[in-house]
Amino acid sequence: MRRERSRNHIPSVSIAGYTNAGKSSILNRLTDAGVLVDDSLFATLDPTTRRTTTRDGRVYTMSDTVGFVRHLPHQLVEAFRSTLEEVADSDLILHVVDGSHPDPEGQLAAVREVFAEIHASKVPELVLINKADVADPMVIARLLAREPHSVVVSAKTGEGIDKAPAAIESELPRPTVQFEALLPYERGDLLNRLHQKGEIEHLEHTGDGTLVRGRANADLASDLAAYPV
């Protein structure tokens, strides 16, 4: 699955965090995935991946991962390596932390220790401070001061969830190749790929076809080059 997403240049987002921080519930809220929600260690044994889209139609994937714990034993890291590789290979980590926990900063630090062990420390990270409905407002304020790149949410009530997609989208990699093409109307497949995987800056239906300008990945831009203006 990772190879296929990479081949198609589909950005990937991994939801990670300390065990019981609410990762599966966050995935449910963000994608309506209906994933198992269980208050137990390693309730999520396999990465659960869902396809979703940005508000402008770009496709990306979102994956749930196993819950981390403090000083995760090396044997468990090895046992769950294929799952943890989802985090290291992703384009963005949604780091979910339980804002109602007595030591949320300790949980953040413990998870980042695992990030370092699986070589995921350089992956961009967005912190979701979960369980805002039961967290102490003073703790939330403290976390926001410590983690400015964060969003306060409640997977239970839905509070703040509407703010998460925009924050996620701003961190996703964007296509880099500028293009301009005049697509015949029978090449609606290319136009559809552009809507899903590219960025359209200008689109105009003309008598000769669809004039489109924007940015795409290298493979898609190469296909579009067959239809110069």
CYANA upper distance limits for C-alpha pairs under 8 A (distance plus 0.5 A):
  1 MET  CA      5 ARG  CA      6.70
  2 ARG  CA      6 SER  CA      6.58
  2 ARG  CA     86 GLU  CA      8.38
  3 ARG  CA      7 ARG  CA      6.50
  4 GLU  CA      8 ASN  CA      6.73
  5 ARG  CA      9 HIS  CA      6.45
  5 ARG  CA     10 ILE  CA      5.55
  5 ARG  CA     11 PRO  CA      7.88
  5 ARG  CA     12 SER  CA      8.34
  6 SER  CA     10 ILE  CA      6.69
  6 SER  CA     11 PRO  CA      8.32
  9 HIS  CA    197 LYS  CA      8.08
  9 HIS  CA    217 ASN  CA      7.73
 10 ILE  CA     59 VAL  CA      7.00
 10 ILE  CA     60 TYR  CA      5.90
 10 ILE  CA     61 THR  CA      7.69
 10 ILE  CA    197 LYS  CA      7.63
 11 PRO  CA     59 VAL  CA      7.97
 11 PRO  CA     60 TYR  CA      5.36
 11 PRO  CA     61 THR  CA      6.93
 11 PRO  CA     90 SER  CA      7.95
 11 PRO  CA     91 ASP  CA      6.55
 11 PRO  CA    172 LEU  CA      7.12
 11 PRO  CA    173 PRO  CA      7.29
 12 SER  CA     60 TYR  CA      6.14
 12 SER  CA     61 THR  CA      5.22
 12 SER  CA     62 MET  CA      6.48
 12 SER  CA     63 SER  CA      8.21
 12 SER  CA     90 SER  CA      5.55
 12 SER  CA     91 ASP  CA      5.85
 12 SER  CA     92 LEU  CA      7.24
 13 VAL  CA     60 TYR  CA      7.97
 13 VAL  CA     61 THR  CA      6.45
 13 VAL  CA     62 MET  CA      5.16
 13 VAL  CA     63 SER  CA      6.76
 13 VAL  CA     90 SER  CA      6.12
 13 VAL  CA     91 ASP  CA      6.41
 13 VAL  CA     92 LEU  CA      5.34
 13 VAL  CA     93 ILE  CA      6.29
 13 VAL  CA     94 LEU  CA      7.47
 14 SER  CA     62 MET  CA      6.24
 14 SER  CA     63 SER  CA      5.30
 14 SER  CA     64 ASP  CA      6.67
 14 SER  CA     65 THR  CA      7.63
 14 SER  CA     86 GLU  CA      7.20
 14 SER  CA     87 VAL  CA      5.99
 14 SER  CA     90 SER  CA      6.63
 14 SER  CA     92 LEU  CA      6.88
 14 SER  CA     93 ILE  CA      5.40
 14 SER  CA     94 LEU  CA      6.47
 15 ILE  CA     23 LYS  CA      6.74
 15 ILE  CA     27 LEU  CA      8.11
 15 ILE  CA     62 MET  CA      7.69
 15 ILE  CA     63 SER  CA      6.41
 15 ILE  CA     64 ASP  CA      5.50
 15 ILE  CA     65 THR  CA      6.71
 15 ILE  CA     87 VAL  CA      8.35
 15 ILE  CA     93 ILE  CA      6.40
 15 ILE  CA     94 LEU  CA      5.13
 15 ILE  CA     95 HIS  CA      6.60
 15 ILE  CA     96 VAL  CA      7.50
 16 ALA  CA     23 LYS  CA      7.20
 16 ALA  CA     64 ASP  CA      7.37
 16 ALA  CA     65 THR  CA      6.32
 16 ALA  CA     66 VAL  CA      7.84
 16 ALA  CA     67 GLY  CA      7.43
 16 ALA  CA     68 PHE  CA      8.26
 16 ALA  CA     87 VAL  CA      7.92
 16 ALA  CA     93 ILE  CA      7.17
 16 ALA  CA     94 LEU  CA      6.54
 16 ALA  CA     95 HIS  CA      5.51
 16 ALA  CA     96 VAL  CA      6.62
 17 GLY  CA     21 ALA  CA      6.85
 17 GLY  CA     23 LYS  CA      7.43
 17 GLY  CA     67 GLY  CA      6.39
 17 GLY  CA     68 PHE  CA      6.48
 17 GLY  CA     95 HIS  CA      5.76
 17 GLY  CA     96 VAL  CA      5.41
 17 GLY  CA     97 VAL  CA      6.59
 17 GLY  CA    107 GLN  CA      8.46
 17 GLY  CA    108 LEU  CA      8.06
 17 GLY  CA    111 VAL  CA      6.60
 18 TYR  CA     67 GLY  CA      5.67
 18 TYR  CA     68 PHE  CA      5.00
 18 TYR  CA     69 VAL  CA      6.19
 18 TYR  CA     96 VAL  CA      7.95
 18 TYR  CA     97 VAL  CA      7.20
 18 TYR  CA    107 GLN  CA      6.51
 18 TYR  CA    108 LEU  CA      7.98
 18 TYR  CA    110 ALA  CA      8.19
 18 TYR  CA    111 VAL  CA      6.63
 19 THR  CA     40 SER  CA      8.23
 19 THR  CA     41 LEU  CA      6.64
 19 THR  CA     42 PHE  CA      7.81
 19 THR  CA     66 VAL  CA      7.99
 19 THR  CA     67 GLY  CA      4.35
 19 THR  CA     68 PHE  CA      5.74
 19 THR  CA     69 VAL  CA      6.68
 20 ASN  CA     39 ASP  CA      6.43
 20 ASN  CA     40 SER  CA      7.51
 20 ASN  CA     41 LEU  CA      7.94
 20 ASN  CA     67 GLY  CA      7.34
 20 ASN  CA     98 ASP  CA      8.32
 21 ALA  CA     67 GLY  CA      8.41
 21 ALA  CA     96 VAL  CA      6.63
 21 ALA  CA     97 VAL  CA      5.85
 21 ALA  CA     98 ASP  CA      5.22
 21 ALA  CA    130 ASN  CA      7.62
 22 GLY  CA     26 ILE  CA      6.66
 22 GLY  CA     96 VAL  CA      7.52
 22 GLY  CA     97 VAL  CA      8.31
 22 GLY  CA     98 ASP  CA      7.74
 22 GLY  CA    130 ASN  CA      7.49
 22 GLY  CA    131 LYS  CA      8.47
 22 GLY  CA    155 ALA  CA      7.69
 23 LYS  CA     27 LEU  CA      6.80
 23 LYS  CA     64 ASP  CA      7.15
 23 LYS  CA     65 THR  CA      8.38
 23 LYS  CA     96 VAL  CA      6.73
 24 SER  CA     28 ASN  CA      6.69
 24 SER  CA     35 VAL  CA      6.64
 24 SER  CA     36 LEU  CA      7.42
 24 SER  CA     37 VAL  CA      6.43
 24 SER  CA     64 ASP  CA      6.78
 25 SER  CA     29 ARG  CA      6.75
 25 SER  CA     35 VAL  CA      8.10
 25 SER  CA     37 VAL  CA      6.97
 25 SER  CA    155 ALA  CA      6.25
 25 SER  CA    156 LYS  CA      8.10
 26 ILE  CA     30 LEU  CA      6.62
 26 ILE  CA    155 ALA  CA      5.92
 27 LEU  CA     31 THR  CA      6.33
 27 LEU  CA     32 ASP  CA      7.64
 27 LEU  CA     33 ALA  CA      7.08
 27 LEU  CA     35 VAL  CA      8.06
 27 LEU  CA     62 MET  CA      8.14
 27 LEU  CA     63 SER  CA      8.26
 27 LEU  CA     64 ASP  CA      7.30
 28 ASN  CA     32 ASP  CA      5.00
 28 ASN  CA     33 ALA  CA      5.34
 28 ASN  CA     34 GLY  CA      6.01
 28 ASN  CA     35 VAL  CA      6.83
 29 ARG  CA     33 ALA  CA      8.33
 29 ARG  CA    155 ALA  CA      6.91
 29 ARG  CA    158 GLY  CA      7.82
 29 ARG  CA    161 ILE  CA      7.84
 30 LEU  CA    161 ILE  CA      7.84
 30 LEU  CA    165 PRO  CA      8.32
 31 THR  CA     50 ARG  CA      7.59
 31 THR  CA     52 THR  CA      7.21
 33 ALA  CA     50 ARG  CA      7.40
 35 VAL  CA     48 THR  CA      8.13
 36 LEU  CA     43 ALA  CA      8.31
 36 LEU  CA     44 THR  CA      7.92
 37 VAL  CA     43 ALA  CA      8.15
 38 ASP  CA     43 ALA  CA      6.36
 39 ASP  CA     43 ALA  CA      7.79
 41 LEU  CA     67 GLY  CA      7.24
 42 PHE  CA     66 VAL  CA      5.94
 42 PHE  CA     67 GLY  CA      6.22
 43 ALA  CA     66 VAL  CA      7.72
 43 ALA  CA     67 GLY  CA      8.34
 44 THR  CA     64 ASP  CA      8.17
 44 THR  CA     65 THR  CA      7.03
 44 THR  CA     66 VAL  CA      5.72
 44 THR  CA     67 GLY  CA      7.94
 45 LEU  CA     65 THR  CA      8.05
 45 LEU  CA     66 VAL  CA      6.50
 45 LEU  CA     83 THR  CA      8.47
 46 ASP  CA     65 THR  CA      7.37
 46 ASP  CA     66 VAL  CA      7.79
 46 ASP  CA     83 THR  CA      6.71
 47 PRO  CA     63 SER  CA      6.38
 47 PRO  CA     64 ASP  CA      5.81
 47 PRO  CA     65 THR  CA      5.53
 47 PRO  CA     66 VAL  CA      7.90
 47 PRO  CA     83 THR  CA      6.25
 47 PRO  CA     86 GLU  CA      7.99
 48 THR  CA     63 SER  CA      5.75
 48 THR  CA     64 ASP  CA      5.64
 48 THR  CA     65 THR  CA      7.64
 49 THR  CA     61 THR  CA      7.02
 49 THR  CA     62 MET  CA      6.00
 49 THR  CA     63 SER  CA      4.62
 49 THR  CA     64 ASP  CA      7.02
 50 ARG  CA     61 THR  CA      6.07
 50 ARG  CA     62 MET  CA      5.81
 50 ARG  CA     63 SER  CA      6.85
 51 ARG  CA     59 VAL  CA      7.53
 51 ARG  CA     60 TYR  CA      6.48
 51 ARG  CA     61 THR  CA      4.97
 51 ARG  CA     62 MET  CA      6.93
 52 THR  CA     59 VAL  CA      6.37
 52 THR  CA     60 TYR  CA      6.08
 52 THR  CA     61 THR  CA      6.32
 52 THR  CA     62 MET  CA      7.67
 53 THR  CA     57 GLY  CA      5.90
 53 THR  CA     58 ARG  CA      5.76
 53 THR  CA     59 VAL  CA      4.90
 53 THR  CA     60 TYR  CA      6.30
 53 THR  CA    196 GLN  CA      8.46
 54 THR  CA     58 ARG  CA      5.65
 54 THR  CA     59 VAL  CA      7.01
 54 THR  CA     60 TYR  CA      8.06
 54 THR  CA    165 PRO  CA      7.85
 54 THR  CA    169 GLU  CA      6.85
 57 GLY  CA    195 HIS  CA      6.49
 57 GLY  CA    196 GLN  CA      6.08
 58 ARG  CA    195 HIS  CA      6.91
 58 ARG  CA    196 GLN  CA      4.88
 58 ARG  CA    197 LYS  CA      5.75
 58 ARG  CA    198 GLY  CA      7.30
 58 ARG  CA    199 GLU  CA      8.28
 59 VAL  CA    196 GLN  CA      5.76
 59 VAL  CA    197 LYS  CA      6.61
 63 SER  CA     86 GLU  CA      8.19
 65 THR  CA     83 THR  CA      6.98
 65 THR  CA     84 LEU  CA      7.55
 65 THR  CA     86 GLU  CA      8.24
 65 THR  CA     87 VAL  CA      8.34
 66 VAL  CA     83 THR  CA      7.82
 66 VAL  CA     84 LEU  CA      8.19
 68 PHE  CA     72 LEU  CA      7.35
 68 PHE  CA    110 ALA  CA      8.36
 68 PHE  CA    111 VAL  CA      6.57
 68 PHE  CA    114 VAL  CA      8.10
 69 VAL  CA    107 GLN  CA      8.42
 69 VAL  CA    110 ALA  CA      7.27
 69 VAL  CA    111 VAL  CA      7.51
 70 ARG  CA    107 GLN  CA      7.89
 70 ARG  CA    110 ALA  CA      5.49
 70 ARG  CA    111 VAL  CA      7.69
 71 HIS  CA    110 ALA  CA      7.36
 71 HIS  CA    113 GLU  CA      8.27
 71 HIS  CA    114 VAL  CA      8.35
 72 LEU  CA     76 LEU  CA      7.31
 72 LEU  CA     77 VAL  CA      7.41
 72 LEU  CA    114 VAL  CA      7.60
 73 PRO  CA     77 VAL  CA      6.99
 74 HIS  CA     78 GLU  CA      6.78
 75 GLN  CA     79 ALA  CA      6.63
 76 LEU  CA     80 PHE  CA      6.52
 77 VAL  CA     81 ARG  CA      6.14
 77 VAL  CA     84 LEU  CA      8.09
 80 PHE  CA     84 LEU  CA      6.57
 81 ARG  CA     85 GLU  CA      6.36
 82 SER  CA     86 GLU  CA      7.49
 83 THR  CA     87 VAL  CA      8.19
 84 LEU  CA     88 ALA  CA      7.40
 84 LEU  CA    118 ILE  CA      7.64
 85 GLU  CA     89 ASP  CA      6.44
 85 GLU  CA    118 ILE  CA      7.71
 86 GLU  CA     90 SER  CA      6.52
 87 VAL  CA     93 ILE  CA      7.24
 87 VAL  CA    120 ALA  CA      7.06
 88 ALA  CA    115 PHE  CA      8.13
 88 ALA  CA    118 ILE  CA      6.99
 88 ALA  CA    119 HIS  CA      6.58
 88 ALA  CA    120 ALA  CA      4.77
 88 ALA  CA    121 SER  CA      8.47
 88 ALA  CA    123 VAL  CA      7.45
 89 ASP  CA    120 ALA  CA      8.13
 90 SER  CA    123 VAL  CA      7.63
 91 ASP  CA    123 VAL  CA      6.86
 91 ASP  CA    124 PRO  CA      7.36
 91 ASP  CA    172 LEU  CA      7.13
 91 ASP  CA    173 PRO  CA      7.66
 92 LEU  CA    123 VAL  CA      6.49
 92 LEU  CA    124 PRO  CA      5.54
 92 LEU  CA    125 GLU  CA      6.28
 92 LEU  CA    126 LEU  CA      7.93
 92 LEU  CA    168 ILE  CA      8.42
 92 LEU  CA    171 GLU  CA      7.43
 92 LEU  CA    172 LEU  CA      7.37
 93 ILE  CA    123 VAL  CA      7.23
 93 ILE  CA    124 PRO  CA      6.71
 93 ILE  CA    125 GLU  CA      5.20
 93 ILE  CA    126 LEU  CA      6.69
 94 LEU  CA    125 GLU  CA      6.55
 94 LEU  CA    126 LEU  CA      5.55
 94 LEU  CA    127 VAL  CA      6.36
 94 LEU  CA    128 LEU  CA      7.12
 95 HIS  CA    125 GLU  CA      7.09
 95 HIS  CA    126 LEU  CA      6.48
 95 HIS  CA    127 VAL  CA      5.15
 95 HIS  CA    128 LEU  CA      6.46
 96 VAL  CA    127 VAL  CA      6.38
 96 VAL  CA    128 LEU  CA      5.23
 96 VAL  CA    129 ILE  CA      6.58
 96 VAL  CA    130 ASN  CA      6.98
 97 VAL  CA    104 PRO  CA      6.98
 97 VAL  CA    107 GLN  CA      7.55
 97 VAL  CA    108 LEU  CA      7.19
 97 VAL  CA    127 VAL  CA      7.72
 97 VAL  CA    128 LEU  CA      6.78
 97 VAL  CA    129 ILE  CA      5.67
 97 VAL  CA    130 ASN  CA      6.35
 98 ASP  CA    104 PRO  CA      6.71
 98 ASP  CA    129 ILE  CA      6.69
 98 ASP  CA    130 ASN  CA      5.62
 98 ASP  CA    131 LYS  CA      6.53
 99 GLY  CA    104 PRO  CA      6.58
 99 GLY  CA    129 ILE  CA      5.97
 99 GLY  CA    130 ASN  CA      6.01
 99 GLY  CA    131 LYS  CA      6.24
 99 GLY  CA    132 ALA  CA      6.82
 99 GLY  CA    135 ALA  CA      5.97
 99 GLY  CA    136 ASP  CA      8.28
 99 GLY  CA    139 VAL  CA      7.60
 99 GLY  CA    140 ILE  CA      6.94
100 SER  CA    104 PRO  CA      8.05
100 SER  CA    130 ASN  CA      8.42
100 SER  CA    131 LYS  CA      6.68
100 SER  CA    132 ALA  CA      7.73
100 SER  CA    134 VAL  CA      6.61
100 SER  CA    135 ALA  CA      4.58
100 SER  CA    136 ASP  CA      7.11
100 SER  CA    139 VAL  CA      8.44
101 HIS  CA    135 ALA  CA      8.27
103 ASP  CA    107 GLN  CA      7.08
104 PRO  CA    108 LEU  CA      6.76
105 GLU  CA    109 ALA  CA      6.74
105 GLU  CA    143 LEU  CA      8.15
106 GLY  CA    110 ALA  CA      6.59
107 GLN  CA    111 VAL  CA      6.71
108 LEU  CA    112 ARG  CA      6.74
109 ALA  CA    113 GLU  CA      6.78
110 ALA  CA    114 VAL  CA      7.30
111 VAL  CA    115 PHE  CA      6.86
112 ARG  CA    116 ALA  CA      6.75
112 ARG  CA    121 SER  CA      7.72
113 GLU  CA    117 GLU  CA      6.96
114 VAL  CA    118 ILE  CA      6.74
115 PHE  CA    119 HIS  CA      6.51
115 PHE  CA    120 ALA  CA      5.26
115 PHE  CA    121 SER  CA      5.76
116 ALA  CA    120 ALA  CA      6.38
116 ALA  CA    121 SER  CA      5.64
124 PRO  CA    171 GLU  CA      7.95
126 LEU  CA    149 HIS  CA      6.45
126 LEU  CA    150 SER  CA      6.18
126 LEU  CA    151 VAL  CA      8.34
126 LEU  CA    167 ALA  CA      8.36
126 LEU  CA    168 ILE  CA      8.00
127 VAL  CA    147 GLU  CA      7.77
127 VAL  CA    149 HIS  CA      6.99
127 VAL  CA    150 SER  CA      4.96
127 VAL  CA    151 VAL  CA      6.92
128 LEU  CA    150 SER  CA      6.15
128 LEU  CA    151 VAL  CA      5.52
128 LEU  CA    152 VAL  CA      6.42
128 LEU  CA    153 VAL  CA      7.07
129 ILE  CA    140 ILE  CA      8.16
129 ILE  CA    143 LEU  CA      8.47
129 ILE  CA    150 SER  CA      7.50
129 ILE  CA    151 VAL  CA      6.60
129 ILE  CA    152 VAL  CA      5.21
129 ILE  CA    153 VAL  CA      6.38
129 ILE  CA    154 SER  CA      8.48
130 ASN  CA    152 VAL  CA      6.77
130 ASN  CA    153 VAL  CA      5.44
130 ASN  CA    154 SER  CA      5.62
130 ASN  CA    155 ALA  CA      7.18
131 LYS  CA    135 ALA  CA      6.63
131 LYS  CA    153 VAL  CA      7.03
131 LYS  CA    154 SER  CA      5.09
131 LYS  CA    155 ALA  CA      7.16
131 LYS  CA    156 LYS  CA      7.69
132 ALA  CA    136 ASP  CA      8.40
132 ALA  CA    140 ILE  CA      8.10
132 ALA  CA    152 VAL  CA      7.02
132 ALA  CA    153 VAL  CA      6.21
132 ALA  CA    154 SER  CA      5.59
132 ALA  CA    159 GLU  CA      8.08
133 ASP  CA    154 SER  CA      6.51
133 ASP  CA    156 LYS  CA      8.33
133 ASP  CA    157 THR  CA      7.67
133 ASP  CA    159 GLU  CA      8.24
135 ALA  CA    139 VAL  CA      7.58
135 ALA  CA    140 ILE  CA      7.46
136 ASP  CA    140 ILE  CA      6.91
137 PRO  CA    141 ALA  CA      6.64
138 MET  CA    142 ARG  CA      6.67
139 VAL  CA    143 LEU  CA      6.66
140 ILE  CA    144 LEU  CA      6.66
140 ILE  CA    152 VAL  CA      8.27
141 ALA  CA    145 ALA  CA      6.76
142 ARG  CA    146 ARG  CA      6.78
143 LEU  CA    147 GLU  CA      6.21
144 LEU  CA    148 PRO  CA      5.86
144 LEU  CA    149 HIS  CA      8.44
144 LEU  CA    150 SER  CA      7.24
151 VAL  CA    160 GLY  CA      7.75
151 VAL  CA    163 LYS  CA      7.74
151 VAL  CA    164 ALA  CA      7.08
151 VAL  CA    167 ALA  CA      8.50
152 VAL  CA    159 GLU  CA      8.43
152 VAL  CA    160 GLY  CA      6.42
153 VAL  CA    158 GLY  CA      7.45
153 VAL  CA    159 GLU  CA      5.73
153 VAL  CA    160 GLY  CA      4.88
153 VAL  CA    161 ILE  CA      6.11
154 SER  CA    158 GLY  CA      5.80
154 SER  CA    159 GLU  CA      5.45
154 SER  CA    160 GLY  CA      7.12
154 SER  CA    161 ILE  CA      7.56
155 ALA  CA    159 GLU  CA      7.71
155 ALA  CA    161 ILE  CA      7.83
158 GLY  CA    162 ASP  CA      8.42
160 GLY  CA    164 ALA  CA      7.56
161 ILE  CA    165 PRO  CA      8.25
163 LYS  CA    167 ALA  CA      7.25
164 ALA  CA    168 ILE  CA      6.62
165 PRO  CA    169 GLU  CA      6.51
166 ALA  CA    170 SER  CA      6.71
167 ALA  CA    171 GLU  CA      7.34
168 ILE  CA    172 LEU  CA      7.14
174 ARG  CA    198 GLY  CA      8.46
175 PRO  CA    197 LYS  CA      8.45
175 PRO  CA    198 GLY  CA      6.65
175 PRO  CA    199 GLU  CA      7.55
175 PRO  CA    215 ARG  CA      6.05
175 PRO  CA    216 ALA  CA      5.21
175 PRO  CA    217 ASN  CA      5.46
176 THR  CA    215 ARG  CA      6.49
176 THR  CA    216 ALA  CA      6.68
176 THR  CA    217 ASN  CA      6.64
176 THR  CA    218 ALA  CA      8.31
177 VAL  CA    215 ARG  CA      5.70
177 VAL  CA    216 ALA  CA      5.78
177 VAL  CA    217 ASN  CA      6.40
177 VAL  CA    218 ALA  CA      6.73
177 VAL  CA    221 ALA  CA      7.18
178 GLN  CA    213 ARG  CA      8.24
178 GLN  CA    214 GLY  CA      6.28
178 GLN  CA    215 ARG  CA      4.97
178 GLN  CA    216 ALA  CA      7.13
178 GLN  CA    221 ALA  CA      8.30
179 PHE  CA    213 ARG  CA      6.22
179 PHE  CA    214 GLY  CA      6.09
179 PHE  CA    215 ARG  CA      6.33
179 PHE  CA    216 ALA  CA      7.69
179 PHE  CA    221 ALA  CA      6.93
179 PHE  CA    224 LEU  CA      8.14
179 PHE  CA    225 ALA  CA      8.26
180 GLU  CA    211 LEU  CA      8.02
180 GLU  CA    212 VAL  CA      6.32
180 GLU  CA    213 ARG  CA      4.78
180 GLU  CA    214 GLY  CA      7.12
180 GLU  CA    224 LEU  CA      8.45
180 GLU  CA    228 PRO  CA      7.45
180 GLU  CA    229 VAL  CA      7.30
181 ALA  CA    210 THR  CA      8.48
181 ALA  CA    211 LEU  CA      6.41
181 ALA  CA    212 VAL  CA      5.99
181 ALA  CA    213 ARG  CA      6.94
181 ALA  CA    224 LEU  CA      6.70
181 ALA  CA    225 ALA  CA      7.39
181 ALA  CA    227 TYR  CA      5.89
181 ALA  CA    228 PRO  CA      5.43
181 ALA  CA    229 VAL  CA      5.80
182 LEU  CA    208 ASP  CA      8.19
182 LEU  CA    209 GLY  CA      6.42
182 LEU  CA    210 THR  CA      5.93
182 LEU  CA    211 LEU  CA      4.95
182 LEU  CA    212 VAL  CA      6.84
182 LEU  CA    227 TYR  CA      6.02
182 LEU  CA    228 PRO  CA      6.44
182 LEU  CA    229 VAL  CA      5.67
183 LEU  CA    187 ARG  CA      6.78
183 LEU  CA    190 LEU  CA      8.50
183 LEU  CA    191 LEU  CA      8.30
183 LEU  CA    209 GLY  CA      5.84
183 LEU  CA    210 THR  CA      5.50
183 LEU  CA    211 LEU  CA      6.89
183 LEU  CA    212 VAL  CA      8.04
183 LEU  CA    224 LEU  CA      8.40
183 LEU  CA    227 TYR  CA      6.49
184 PRO  CA    188 GLY  CA      8.40
184 PRO  CA    208 ASP  CA      7.47
184 PRO  CA    209 GLY  CA      5.08
184 PRO  CA    210 THR  CA      6.94
185 TYR  CA    209 GLY  CA      5.89
185 TYR  CA    210 THR  CA      7.11
187 ARG  CA    191 LEU  CA      7.37
188 GLY  CA    192 ASN  CA      6.59
189 ASP  CA    193 ARG  CA      6.77
190 LEU  CA    194 LEU  CA      6.72
190 LEU  CA    224 LEU  CA      8.15
191 LEU  CA    195 HIS  CA      6.87
192 ASN  CA    196 GLN  CA      6.87
193 ARG  CA    197 LYS  CA      6.29
193 ARG  CA    198 GLY  CA      7.72
194 LEU  CA    198 GLY  CA      5.05
194 LEU  CA    199 GLU  CA      7.26
194 LEU  CA    200 ILE  CA      7.61
194 LEU  CA    216 ALA  CA      7.69
194 LEU  CA    220 LEU  CA      8.37
195 HIS  CA    199 GLU  CA      7.42
195 HIS  CA    200 ILE  CA      7.60
197 LYS  CA    216 ALA  CA      7.52
197 LYS  CA    217 ASN  CA      8.28
198 GLY  CA    214 GLY  CA      8.04
198 GLY  CA    215 ARG  CA      6.31
198 GLY  CA    216 ALA  CA      4.99
198 GLY  CA    217 ASN  CA      7.46
199 GLU  CA    214 GLY  CA      6.00
199 GLU  CA    215 ARG  CA      5.58
199 GLU  CA    216 ALA  CA      6.87
200 ILE  CA    212 VAL  CA      7.50
200 ILE  CA    213 ARG  CA      6.51
200 ILE  CA    214 GLY  CA      5.00
200 ILE  CA    215 ARG  CA      7.10
201 GLU  CA    212 VAL  CA      8.14
201 GLU  CA    213 ARG  CA      6.13
201 GLU  CA    214 GLY  CA      5.14
201 GLU  CA    215 ARG  CA      8.24
202 HIS  CA    211 LEU  CA      8.29
202 HIS  CA    212 VAL  CA      6.04
202 HIS  CA    213 ARG  CA      5.58
202 HIS  CA    214 GLY  CA      7.14
203 LEU  CA    210 THR  CA      7.42
203 LEU  CA    211 LEU  CA      6.20
203 LEU  CA    212 VAL  CA      4.97
203 LEU  CA    213 ARG  CA      7.08
204 GLU  CA    210 THR  CA      6.20
204 GLU  CA    211 LEU  CA      5.54
204 GLU  CA    212 VAL  CA      6.92
205 HIS  CA    209 GLY  CA      6.60
205 HIS  CA    210 THR  CA      5.00
205 HIS  CA    211 LEU  CA      6.66
206 THR  CA    210 THR  CA      6.37
206 THR  CA    211 LEU  CA      7.36
211 LEU  CA    229 VAL  CA      8.15
215 ARG  CA    221 ALA  CA      8.35
216 ALA  CA    220 LEU  CA      6.54
216 ALA  CA    221 ALA  CA      6.05
217 ASN  CA    221 ALA  CA      6.51
218 ALA  CA    222 SER  CA      6.58
219 ASP  CA    223 ASP  CA      7.05
220 LEU  CA    224 LEU  CA      6.78
221 ALA  CA    225 ALA  CA      6.64
222 SER  CA    226 ALA  CA      7.86
224 LEU  CA    228 PRO  CA      8.10
